[in-house]
Amino acid sequence: MRVIIHFYPRKSRLNDDGQLPIYVRFTVKSKRVDLSTGLFIQPKHWSDAKGRVKDRAPNAYTVNERLDKLKTEIQDYFNQLRSSGEDYSVKTIKDYLLQVTNSKGILEIFDYYLESILAKLNKGYSMETYKHYKSSRKRLATFIRFKYKQSDFPVEKIKFAFLDAFDVYLKQKFKVHQNTAWNYHKPKRFNLRELSKKI
């Protein structure tokens, strides 16, 4: 399984300056998405054969560099999806590029829960409990940044593969034993999906 990435100028959208918008098309599992890159080009400066701006065109280096970075971003995110073991589609990549999210992140929920514990100190919760949850939140955040290159992770995507990868990370990064790794799971045993609906 791979992602096919192609750039092209949208010839039906010539603007008043005589320029065409450059689009990116990426295909996964025979499904494709076309998105604007926000870049424009004179038709004569585009190479259909190479899928990029001709080398001698004005701003060729700058535009081509931005296209290369976008291609790398799409490829890297696709590789993350493929290695995560989670279900994904071409729309998953589209939503990522457009920064669309329909669910709350586990760290966002953790923050809400920590505030709730603070408000109930000595009324069912101790400072020790708060510190344990806060420590779990910190290490989970570093894991998400390391593994997924994201600032948070959607609750709806947390499955066994995520927890197993978190265990491996804790053991390798912090040299903890299995029982200690399991202790970091305890704060995640409250009903995340139900809690996410309240915040």
Disulfide bonds with the S-S distance in Angstrom:
none
